[in-house]
Amino acid sequence: MRSSAAPTSPGAWDARSEALLGAPALTVTDPPASEGAAPHGTAPTSVPPPHPGTAWASPPASGAQEPPDAGDPAPRPAPAGGTGPVHRTAPRPTTTPAAPSAARPGNRRGNADPVKVLVHRHRELCERAVDPLEVAAGLEARGFTDRTAARFRHRDVFSLAEELYARVPRRPEKAAPPARPGTPPRPWALAVLAPGAVAGLTGLGLAFARGPVRPLLGVAGALALGAALLLAVSRGPFRVPDGRTVPAARLWTLWLLAYAVGGDGLLEQLLGGGLDGPWGLTPAPLLGLALAVAPAAWCAHLFAGRARRRITDSRGLAAFAAAVRPLFLGTVALQLLALTALLAVTRFSAGALALGALLLLARLLAVHGRPETAAAALATACAAEALALTSALAGRVPLAGFEVLDAPVRSLTDLWGVGAVPTLACGAAALCLLARATGALARASAHTTP
């Protein structure tokens, strides 16, 4: 029998709930003694079968407070009279997911020091650099711009190069052998004066020599001039660092100089009716070119030194390029003025002036890291001169149709003279090199320390 005071809590069990479930009640026996028996005089409690998500247990003794379950939000009071089943919800799982560990600075993804990546990637460049300017030039040669430097929290490439140079220790270099006492240094200024001196002596000997001695003196003078030119370009401002030269460039230079001496006479004789004997030689332009080696070397020296200072003063690649371009154009103009004056003293020739400009630009590009471009321009000028001679010679072949092969060269020489061929060939190649050098030599990577 139920107590007269029926429980009113929604969790209490009554006959109405049992009727709604439509299931017979189960009789639960007393718990084992080890778990604690029900108080004496309490009737066994009948409970329905467990429903999913619920758990059923016998109520505690009358007047006793049931300990709260771990999953219950609050303890429920026992029904009055100590009888009647008690409905309890299933306990929640006692295991809770582990709280995420606190983020530590060392475990965060992302690089707090972006320059550290560049230190590892460009360590070799920074170790062998002699100053931050060389690091900046190397970074620019590898595609870095001021916008790229901004991604690494620097305003320009120069500022980034200064930090890289400061953070990477220098690679130890081998100590230079001590200089022998009493051996004075040989300045390059004497070496660049050698071609002019040799050419002047040779020209003076040819002016007074007669008979069979004259050709022998000319051959000896040509060989000595070639050796002097090699000496002049192997040291000083015309020295290519690390031997990064194209061997064929010497052959192209030799051809151009030889054509300046005897190419016009040979072309004139071929267009006039064929080879009837030795043709005339004009060594005067070669003398002017040899004398112009010294001022060209000084111009190249001034350009390289001032460009290095511009790197120190500039705070960006664009500012450096804007400062170096007029400096380069002024250097070329100064050398052309010196060459014009020397050719006016010896014998002025437009072809010699164009050849001098071509040789200067080619050497500047070779010195500053563009030897392939210089060799290509020299080879193009040689090909144009050789094509002119070949077409004039092919026009003398006594076969039908061959007489038109020399028509372009004949028309050009009839209008401007035989000197128009080297002028156009060397002048066009020099203009192409000038356009190329204006952009290439305005880069900081072109002025690294040899």
Rosetta blueprint (number, residue, H / E / L):
1 M L
2 R L
3 S L
4 S L
5 A L
6 A L
7 P L
8 T L
9 S L
10 P L
11 G L
12 A E
13 W L
14 D L
15 A H
16 R H
17 S H
18 E H
19 A H
20 L H
21 L H
22 G L
23 A L
24 P L
25 A L
26 L E
27 T E
28 V L
29 T L
30 D L
31 P L
32 P L
33 A H
34 S H
35 E H
36 G L
37 A L
38 A L
39 P L
40 H L
41 G L
42 T L
43 A L
44 P L
45 T L
46 S E
47 V E
48 P L
49 P L
50 P L
51 H L
52 P L
53 G L
54 T E
55 A E
56 W E
57 A E
58 S L
59 P L
60 P L
61 A L
62 S L
63 G L
64 A L
65 Q L
66 E L
67 P L
68 P L
69 D L
70 A L
71 G L
72 D L
73 P L
74 A L
75 P L
76 R L
77 P L
78 A L
79 P L
80 A H
81 G H
82 G H
83 T L
84 G L
85 P L
86 V E
87 H E
88 R E
89 T E
90 A L
91 P L
92 R L
93 P L
94 T L
95 T L
96 T L
97 P L
98 A L
99 A L
100 P L
101 S L
102 A L
103 A L
104 R L
105 P L
106 G L
107 N L
108 R L
109 R L
110 G L
111 N L
112 A L
113 D L
114 P L
115 V H
116 K H
117 V H
118 L H
119 V H
120 H H
121 R H
122 H L
123 R H
124 E H
125 L H
126 C H
127 E H
128 R H
129 A L
130 V L
131 D L
132 P H
133 L H
134 E H
135 V H
136 A H
137 A H
138 G H
139 L H
140 E H
141 A H
142 R L
143 G L
144 F L
145 T L
146 D H
147 R H
148 T H
149 A H
150 A H
151 R L
152 F L
153 R L
154 H L
155 R L
156 D L
157 V H
158 F H
159 S H
160 L H
161 A H
162 E H
163 E H
164 L H
165 Y H
166 A H
167 R H
168 V L
169 P L
170 R L
171 R L
172 P L
173 E L
174 K L
175 A L
176 A L
177 P L
178 P L
179 A L
180 R L
181 P L
182 G L
183 T L
184 P L
185 P L
186 R L
187 P L
188 W H
189 A H
190 L H
191 A H
192 V H
193 L H
194 A H
195 P H
196 G H
197 A H
198 V H
199 A H
200 G H
201 L H
202 T H
203 G H
204 L H
205 G H
206 L H
207 A H
208 F H
209 A L
210 R L
211 G L
212 P L
213 V H
214 R H
215 P H
216 L H
217 L H
218 G H
219 V H
220 A H
221 G H
222 A H
223 L H
224 A H
225 L H
226 G H
227 A H
228 A H
229 L H
230 L H
231 L H
232 A H
233 V H
234 S L
235 R L
236 G H
237 P H
238 F H
239 R L
240 V L
241 P H
242 D H
243 G H
244 R L
245 T L
246 V L
247 P L
248 A H
249 A H
250 R H
251 L H
252 W H
253 T H
254 L H
255 W H
256 L H
257 L H
258 A H
259 Y H
260 A H
261 V H
262 G H
263 G H
264 D H
265 G H
266 L H
267 L H
268 E H
269 Q H
270 L H
271 L H
272 G H
273 G L
274 G L
275 L L
276 D L
277 G L
278 P L
279 W L
280 G L
281 L L
282 T L
283 P L
284 A H
285 P H
286 L H
287 L H
288 G H
289 L H
290 A H
291 L H
292 A L
293 V H
294 A H
295 P H
296 A H
297 A H
298 W H
299 C H
300 A H
301 H H
302 L H
303 F H
304 A H
305 G H
306 R H
307 A H
308 R H
309 R H
310 R H
311 I H
312 T H
313 D H
314 S L
315 R L
316 G L
317 L H
318 A H
319 A H
320 F H
321 A H
322 A H
323 A H
324 V H
325 R H
326 P H
327 L H
328 F H
329 L H
330 G H
331 T H
332 V H
333 A H
334 L H
335 Q H
336 L H
337 L H
338 A H
339 L H
340 T H
341 A H
342 L H
343 L H
344 A H
345 V H
346 T H
347 R L
348 F L
349 S L
350 A H
351 G H
352 A H
353 L H
354 A H
355 L H
356 G H
357 A H
358 L H
359 L H
360 L H
361 L H
362 A H
363 R H
364 L H
365 L H
366 A H
367 V H
368 H L
369 G L
370 R L
371 P H
372 E H
373 T H
374 A H
375 A H
376 A H
377 A H
378 L H
379 A H
380 T H
381 A H
382 C H
383 A H
384 A H
385 E H
386 A H
387 L H
388 A H
389 L H
390 T H
391 S H
392 A H
393 L H
394 A H
395 G L
396 R L
397 V L
398 P L
399 L L
400 A L
401 G L
402 F H
403 E H
404 V H
405 L L
406 D L
407 A H
408 P H
409 V H
410 R H
411 S H
412 L H
413 T H
414 D H
415 L H
416 W H
417 G L
418 V L
419 G L
420 A H
421 V H
422 P H
423 T H
424 L H
425 A H
426 C H
427 G H
428 A H
429 A H
430 A H
431 L H
432 C H
433 L H
434 L H
435 A H
436 R H
437 A H
438 T H
439 G H
440 A H
441 L L
442 A L
443 R L
444 A H
445 S H
446 A H
447 H H
448 T L
449 T L
450 P L
